[in-house]
Amino acid sequence: MAEVDQHDTDRTEDPTQKRLDEALERGDVVKSQEVSTWFVIAGGALVLAMFSGSMGSGLSITFRGLIANAHQIPLDGPGVLSIAGRIEREVLAAVAIPIVVLMLAATAGNMIQHRLVWSAEPLKPRLGRISLFAGLKRLFSKQALANFAKGLVKLAVIGAVMTALLWTQRDRLDGLVQTDVLGALMLTRSLALKVLGAVIAILFFVAVADYLFQYRQWYERQKMSVREIKEEFKQTEGDPMIKGKIRQLRQSRMRKRMIAAVPKATVVITNPTHYAVALQYERHMNAPVCVAKGVDALAQRIREVATEHAIPVVENPPLARVLHAAVEIDDEIPPEHYKAVAEVIGYVMKLRRAAGRA
């Protein structure tokens, strides 16, 4: 357990995007219950303000008619079922839109915090969840203490606000016993909207603060140690040592291939000490082709092989540097260098003809 705690304290690095994506796939997302609660209460207040009248009218008509015609209602089995089905349909029709509003509010409370996640990971059984030590640790964790403090704050503040709002209406509340049903309902609706408005305003700040706290807790859980970052880099980008060896192997093979191609070159253009570019040109070619190039030690080796196989070596520092930067192995030289290279190859051809006549 000490090793696990030590490992947790080593997580000082910000999480990578891959780590955050994996957390989302596991269902480990930022989740503030206060945000969801705020949306549901706000949805309830919206339903009460906009649909309470239509709901009350629809239900009152239904039940007024039911009471007025109670003597005509058959009490046999099919008759009771028919009346029950009718009442059910009327009630569902009256509350359908409010229920949809509340469902949308609850969904929005989750969607605004994170995108939709489909994961069975949170449902998988874990032995750690039934551990006494783990349970005590969760009981006295920052999360538990924050929830306790948050509950006390909500209870105190909302209780104080409700008391302040209702205390001024105490005379009207005392008179409800002498008020008709419609008047009592209107007063109750008015007071409920005032109380809900105050509660929504208070819970908005509570929800924002709780979301920031939950986000911070979630982000801290996703932090990584240096070792984890290195392991992830190896998994995504490959082991740096292996990549270095592969790079060295490729360079070695490329070097061997270039050295083997030098004897086929027509001319080697040098710096003379730092750069060397070997060009091959035949009459059927569109333009000279670079068969080898290199700097420093590799350039020296290219010159040595060229000398061993009697390949002309021409010193032209500006041309050597520009060709080394502009052309890759087995590629034709760029058109802007045709003239300069043609002069060099023409010079080499003159040397060959002169050597042939000698």
C-alpha positions in Angstrom: 0.0 0.0 0.0 2.9 2.3 0.7 4.2 1.7 -2.8 0.8 2.7 -4.2 0.7 5.9 -2.1 4.3 6.7 -3.2 3.3 6.2 -6.8 0.4 8.6 -6.4 2.6 11.3 -5.0 4.9 10.9 -8.0 2.1 12.0 -10.3 3.2 15.6 -10.8 3.0 15.9 -14.6 0.0 17.1 -16.5 -1.9 14.3 -18.3 -1.5 13.8 -22.0 -4.4 13.9 -24.4 -4.2 10.1 -24.7 -4.6 9.8 -20.9 -7.6 12.1 -21.0 -9.2 10.1 -23.8 -8.7 6.8 -22.0 -10.3 8.2 -18.9 -13.3 9.2 -21.0 -13.6 5.8 -22.5 -13.5 4.3 -19.0 -16.4 6.5 -18.0 -14.2 8.5 -15.7 -15.5 12.0 -16.4 -16.1 15.3 -14.6 -19.3 14.8 -12.7 -20.9 17.4 -10.5 -24.2 16.4 -9.0 -24.9 20.0 -8.1 -25.0 20.9 -11.8 -27.5 18.2 -12.6 -29.6 19.2 -9.6 -29.6 22.8 -10.7 -30.8 21.9 -14.1 -33.6 19.7 -12.7 -34.8 22.4 -10.3 -34.6 25.0 -13.0 -36.7 22.7 -15.2 -39.2 22.2 -12.4 -39.5 26.0 -12.0 -40.0 26.3 -15.7 -42.7 23.6 -15.6 -44.4 25.3 -12.7 -44.3 28.8 -14.3 -45.4 27.8 -17.8 -47.4 24.5 -17.6 -49.0 24.5 -14.1 -52.1 26.3 -15.4 -52.7 24.0 -18.3 -52.0 20.9 -16.2 -54.4 22.1 -13.5 -57.1 23.0 -16.0 -56.8 19.6 -17.8 -56.8 17.6 -14.6 -59.6 19.6 -13.0 -61.9 19.2 -16.0 -61.2 15.5 -16.0 -61.9 15.0 -12.3 -64.8 17.5 -12.1 -66.5 15.5 -14.9 -65.7 12.3 -13.1 -67.2 13.5 -9.8 -70.2 15.1 -11.5 -71.1 11.9 -13.3 -70.1 9.5 -10.5 -73.6 8.0 -10.3 -73.4 7.0 -14.0 -70.1 5.1 -13.7 -70.6 1.4 -13.9 -68.9 -0.5 -11.1 -68.5 -3.8 -12.9 -65.0 -4.9 -14.0 -64.9 -3.7 -17.6 -66.4 -0.3 -16.6 -63.9 0.3 -13.9 -61.0 -0.6 -16.2 -62.4 1.7 -18.9 -62.6 4.6 -16.5 -59.1 3.9 -15.1 -57.7 3.8 -18.7 -59.4 7.1 -19.5 -58.1 8.8 -16.3 -54.6 7.4 -17.1 -54.7 8.8 -20.6 -55.9 12.2 -19.4 -53.2 12.4 -16.7 -50.5 11.4 -19.1 -51.7 14.0 -21.7 -51.6 16.7 -19.0 -48.1 15.9 -17.7 -46.4 14.7 -20.9 -44.8 18.0 -21.8 -43.7 18.8 -18.3 -42.1 15.3 -18.0 -40.3 15.8 -21.3 -39.0 19.2 -20.1 -37.7 17.6 -16.9 -36.0 14.8 -18.8 -34.4 17.3 -21.2 -33.2 19.3 -18.2 -31.7 16.3 -16.5 -30.0 15.3 -19.8 -28.7 18.8 -20.3 -27.2 18.8 -16.8 -25.0 15.9 -17.8 -24.3 16.9 -21.4 -23.0 20.3 -20.4 -20.3 18.7 -18.2 -19.1 16.1 -20.7 -20.0 14.5 -24.0 -22.1 11.4 -24.1 -20.2 8.4 -22.8 -21.2 4.7 -23.3 -19.0 2.6 -20.9 -19.6 -0.4 -18.8 -16.4 0.1 -16.9 -18.0 1.8 -13.8 -20.4 -1.2 -13.5 -17.6 -3.8 -13.2 -17.1 -5.2 -9.7 -13.9 -4.2 -8.0 -12.6 -5.8 -4.8 -11.1 -2.5 -3.7 -14.7 -1.1 -3.3 -15.4 -3.6 -0.5 -12.1 -2.9 1.3 -12.5 -1.5 4.8 -9.4 0.6 4.4 -10.6 1.9 1.0 -14.0 2.7 2.5 -12.6 4.6 5.4 -10.3 6.4 3.0 -13.3 7.5 0.9 -15.3 8.4 4.0 -12.7 10.9 5.1 -11.4 12.0 1.7 -11.4 15.5 0.3 -14.5 14.6 -1.7 -16.5 13.5 1.3 -15.4 16.6 3.4 -16.3 18.9 0.5 -19.8 17.2 0.1 -20.4 17.6 3.9 -19.4 21.3 3.9 -21.4 21.8 0.7 -24.5 20.3 2.4 -24.2 22.5 5.4 -23.8 25.6 3.3 -26.8 24.8 1.2 -28.9 23.9 4.2 -28.0 27.1 6.0 -28.2 29.5 3.1 -31.4 28.1 1.5 -33.0 27.8 4.9 -32.3 31.4 5.7 -33.5 32.6 2.3 -36.8 30.6 2.5 -37.4 31.8 6.1 -36.8 35.4 4.9 -39.2 35.0 2.0 -42.0 33.2 3.9 -41.8 35.2 7.1 -43.1 38.3 5.3 -46.0 36.2 4.0 -46.9 34.6 7.4 -50.2 36.5 7.6 -51.3 35.4 4.2 -50.3 31.8 5.1 -52.4 31.9 8.3 -55.4 33.0 6.2 -55.2 30.0 3.8 -57.6 28.0 6.0 -60.3 30.5 5.2 -59.4 30.9 1.5 -61.1 28.9 -1.2 -59.2 26.2 -3.1 -58.4 28.3 -6.1 -57.1 31.2 -4.1 -54.9 28.9 -2.0 -53.5 27.3 -5.1 -52.7 30.6 -6.6 -50.9 31.8 -3.5 -49.1 28.6 -3.1 -47.9 28.8 -6.8 -46.8 32.4 -6.4 -44.8 31.6 -3.2 -43.3 28.4 -4.7 -42.1 30.4 -7.7 -40.4 33.0 -5.5 -38.8 30.3 -3.3 -37.7 28.4 -6.4 -36.2 31.5 -8.0 -34.2 32.2 -4.9 -33.1 28.6 -4.6 -32.1 28.5 -8.3 -30.0 31.7 -7.9 -28.2 30.3 -4.8 -27.6 26.8 -6.3 -26.2 28.4 -9.5 -23.2 29.6 -7.6 -23.0 26.3 -5.6 -23.1 24.4 -8.9 -20.3 26.5 -10.5 -18.1 26.2 -7.4 -18.7 22.4 -7.2 -18.0 21.9 -10.9 -14.7 23.7 -10.6 -13.9 21.6 -7.5 -14.9 18.3 -9.3 -12.9 19.3 -12.4 -9.8 19.9 -10.3 -10.2 16.6 -8.5 -10.7 14.8 -11.8 -7.7 16.5 -13.3 -5.5 15.6 -10.3 -6.6 12.0 -10.7 -5.4 12.0 -14.3 -2.0 13.4 -13.6 0.9 11.2 -14.6 4.4 10.3 -13.2 7.5 10.8 -15.3 7.7 7.0 -15.7 4.1 6.8 -17.0 4.8 9.5 -19.6 7.9 7.7 -20.8 6.0 4.4 -21.0 3.2 6.1 -23.0 5.7 7.7 -25.3 7.3 4.3 -25.9 3.9 2.8 -26.7 2.8 5.6 -29.1 6.1 6.7 -30.6 8.3 3.7 -30.0 11.3 3.1 -27.7 13.8 5.9 -28.4 16.7 3.5 -28.2 15.2 1.2 -30.7 14.3 4.0 -33.0 17.9 5.3 -32.7 19.2 1.9 -33.6 16.8 1.6 -36.6 17.9 5.1 -37.7 21.6 4.1 -37.5 20.9 0.8 -39.4 19.1 2.7 -42.1 21.9 5.3 -42.4 24.5 2.5 -42.5 22.6 0.7 -45.3 22.2 4.0 -47.2 25.9 4.7 -46.8 26.9 1.3 -48.1 24.5 1.7 -51.1 25.9 5.1 -52.0 29.5 3.9 -51.7 28.6 1.0 -54.0 27.1 3.4 -56.5 30.1 5.8 -56.7 32.0 3.7 -59.4 29.0 4.2 -61.7 29.2 8.0 -61.3 30.3 10.3 -64.2 31.8 13.0 -61.9 32.2 13.8 -58.2 31.8 17.5 -57.4 33.5 18.5 -54.1 33.9 21.4 -51.7 36.8 20.1 -51.7 36.9 18.8 -48.0 33.4 19.1 -46.5 31.0 18.2 -49.4 30.9 15.6 -52.1 28.2 14.9 -54.6 28.5 12.0 -57.2 26.5 12.5 -60.4 25.8 9.9 -63.1 24.9 11.0 -66.6 24.2 8.9 -69.8 23.0 10.1 -73.1 19.6 8.5 -72.7 19.0 10.3 -69.4 16.9 13.5 -69.2 19.2 15.0 -66.6 22.1 13.9 -64.4 21.2 11.8 -61.3 22.7 12.0 -57.9 23.9 8.5 -56.9 25.8 9.5 -53.7 26.4 12.5 -51.5 27.8 13.2 -48.1 29.7 15.6 -45.8 32.9 15.3 -43.9 33.9 11.6 -43.3 31.4 10.3 -45.9 32.5 12.9 -48.4 36.1 11.8 -47.9 35.1 8.2 -48.4 33.2 9.1 -51.7 36.3 10.9 -53.0 38.5 7.9 -52.1 36.3 5.5 -53.9 36.1 7.8 -56.9 39.9 8.0 -57.1 40.2 4.3 -56.8 37.9 3.8 -59.8 39.3 6.7 -61.8 36.1 8.8 -61.5 36.9 12.5 -62.1 36.8 14.7 -59.0 36.0 18.3 -59.7 36.3 21.0 -57.1 33.5 23.5 -57.2 32.5 24.5 -53.7 29.4 26.6 -54.4 27.9 24.0 -56.7 28.8 21.1 -54.3 27.0 22.8 -51.4 23.9 23.8 -53.4 23.6 20.3 -55.0 24.0 18.6 -51.6 21.1 20.7 -50.2 18.8 20.5 -53.3 18.9 17.0 -54.6 18.2 13.6 -52.9 19.7 10.2 -53.7 18.5 8.7 -57.0 16.8 12.0 -58.0 17.5 14.2 -61.0 19.2 17.5 -60.4 16.8 20.5 -60.4 16.5 22.4 -63.7 18.0 25.6 -62.3 21.3 23.7 -61.9 21.4 22.2 -65.5 23.8 24.9 -66.8 26.4 24.7 -64.0 26.4 20.9 -64.0 26.5 20.7 -67.9 29.7 22.8 -67.8 31.3 20.4 -65.3 30.2 17.3 -67.3 31.3 19.0 -70.5 34.7 19.6 -68.9 34.9 15.9 -67.9 34.0 14.7 -71.3 36.8 16.9 -72.8 39.3 15.3 -70.4 38.1 11.8 -71.4 38.5 12.6 -75.1 41.9 14.1 -74.6 43.0 11.0 -72.6 41.6 8.8 -75.4 43.6 10.6 -78.1 46.7 10.3 -75.9 
